[in-house]
Amino acid sequence: MININFIGHLIFNFVLCYGLDHYSRQIHDCMSQLKNQIMSLHHTFHIPVMGTGFTLDTPLKVAPYGMNSVVSIVDDVLIENLRKAYCEKFEIPYKSITDKIEDFRAKRITSYLNLLNELAEKKFNQIVDSTLETSKDIRTYFSMLPDSSELKKQFSELTTQNWSWAEIKHWAAQHLTRGSIDVNIMTKLDKVNYNQAGEKLPNEYNDAHAALRGFAQSDLESSLVLSAGMNPRLYSYMENFDDFFPNEQGVIKKKIVIKVSDYRSALIQGKFLAKKGLWVSEYRIESGLNCGGHAFATEGYLMGPILEEFKNHKQELIEEIHSILRPALAERGRVEPTSLLPLKITAQGGVGTQEEHQFLIDYYGIDSVGWGSPFLLVPEATTVDKATLEKLAQATENDLYLSHVSPLGVPFNNLKGNSKDEEKLNKIDSGRPGSPCPKEFLALNNEFSDRAICTASRQYQRSKIKELDQEGLSPGAYTLRYQDIVEKTCLCMGLGAATEQIHHMESQGPPKGVSVCPGPNMAYFSKIMSLKDITDHIYGRKDMLSQKMRPHMFLKELRLYMDYLQNKIEETQGELNKKQEKYFQSFFENLKQGIVYYQGLFTEVKTRFNDSKKQMFQELQSQLQHLEEFESRIKIPSSLSQVNK
C-alpha cells in the first residue's frame, strides 16, 4: 500500500519551502484529497479529558479499538489506587508507592501510565490475533470506523473474498493501529510541596512539574496536553527530557499539545517553546463556554472566527515557528529536522451531530474533533457511577449551569443536584461548612498562611467567616458574602469519587459525593449509550439525540456568551472605570464581528444546514439586536469606541 501520509508530508514541505504560487490551487486541492484519504483510514474524533477520574482508565477501554483519549494526571493518590485495583484485577504483582518514597508523585504516575500502556497493548494484540471463532472484537474494531474509512472497505472486501483468516490476520497486523494514550496537565495546578520536616521542596517537585516528569519517564509514545494557560517555568522544564525533541527521522516520541482559545495565544506559546527547541505538534482549540469542566471565557471571541483564523494562517504559523525552532535546536546541539515538522489543528466544545463534526473537518481542515460530554453517558468508555449517570441522562438545559464552585476561581460547568453539592449543603446546614483537604491539589490561597490552603477547605472557610463576622455588615450583605465563601466545593475528592465507587476503593462510611462537569451539550443527549452507539452517532449511522430542536454548536456558544455578557453587566455597579469600559467595548465588538462572520458563513455554505438556515439567520439577527440593547445599557465614551475600532 502507498504511504499516503508520507507522500502528503513530502508535498506539503515542498510547497512551504519552494512556494509554488502558480500551482497553489491545484496543490491545495491535491493536499485536501490526500488529507481526506489519510484521515479516512482511522477515527476522526478524540475523547478529551473529563475531570480527574471520569477518563482516567478510558484508554484501556477505547485505545484497543483505535480511539485516542486523554487522562488527567493531577491526582496521584487516585492514580495509585487505580493502579492497585487493575493489578489485582489482572493478577499483576503490585508494589505500593507510598508518600514516604522520594519523588513518589512522579513515580506513581509513571507506573500507572506504563500499566495502562501494557494492558491496552495486550488487548489490542488480542484483537489483531483473534481467530475466526473469536473474531468478534476485530469485527467490532472495523464496524466502529467511519464508513469512508479505506481500511474498513478493504477489510470488508477481504472477508468476502477467499482469503484465509490467517491472511486476514497478517493484513490486520500491518494496518490496524492502537489509539493514543494522551495525558493532560492543568498548568496552573503547580502547587509547591514540602518534605516531612515541613521544608519547601525545589520547583521540580511542584505538582505539575512532578506530573510532567511522571509522563516524560513513562513508556508512552503519545501527547502531553497542556491546558489552563501558560506556565513559563513548567514549559522550560520540558527541556530536561529528550523525548520532547525530534529524532533524526523528525519523530517526536512525546508530543506537545496546547489547548488554546485563539490564534494569538497559539503563536505566543508556540514561539516561547520553539526558543527552547520544543515543537508544538498540535493546537487544540476549545470553545470558551460551550465545553465541560472549567470554562475559560474569551472577551467575546467566538469559535467560528477563531477556526477561520487558524485555517487561513496555519502555513504562516508553521513557517514562523520553524524559523525560531531550527536555530534553537542547533544552539543546543540537538538534531535539526530536515523538513518542516507536521502540525495538527484540532477542535472541541459542543459538537453534537455528524453534520457539525464533518463540517469542522471539511471546511476548517480540522484534524480531529473532540467529543466530550456525550461520552459521560457511555459506560464502555468512561467511569461514572450509576446515580450520576441517571442524573446526566435526565438533565435538561436548566440543570446545566456555569457555577462558582471551583476553588480555582474560574467558572465551572456544573450539574444541579449532584451528590457532592448535596454533601456540601448538608455540611453548611449543620454549621460546619467546608471540607477536609487531604489531597491539597487546589491549595493555592495564601491569604491566611505562608503555606497555601484551598478555598473549599474547612480551615479557609472558618477563617474567612470569622473575618466576615467582624465587618458589621447588614443581614442582606452578610448573607451574600457568606454564600460566596461556602459555595466552593472540594473538586479534588468530588471528581474522583465515581472512580473510587466503581472500583471499590472507598473506605468504610457513606459514599463520597460525586462532582461532575458536563458541558451544555449534555442537555441534548438522554440515552445511556454503548461505544458502538456513540460512534454510529458521530459518523451519522444512528441518531442518539433526545431533542430535535438542538441549536447548532456555533449558535449555542453565541447564546452562552450573550448570557455571560448579561451577567457581567448585571454585576457592574455604579460608573464604569477605564478597565471596565475597555473590557465591555472589546466584548461588544468581538461579538458583533462574530455574528457578522456567521451571517456570511451560512450564506456562503450552500450544501449544508439547509433545514435550519432560516432559523439560524433569524437567531443571528435577534442576537445582534440583543447585543445593541446591552450596549445601550453600558455607556461607552465615543472616543474609546472609535479607538477600539
Disulfide bonds with the S-S distance in Angstrom:
none
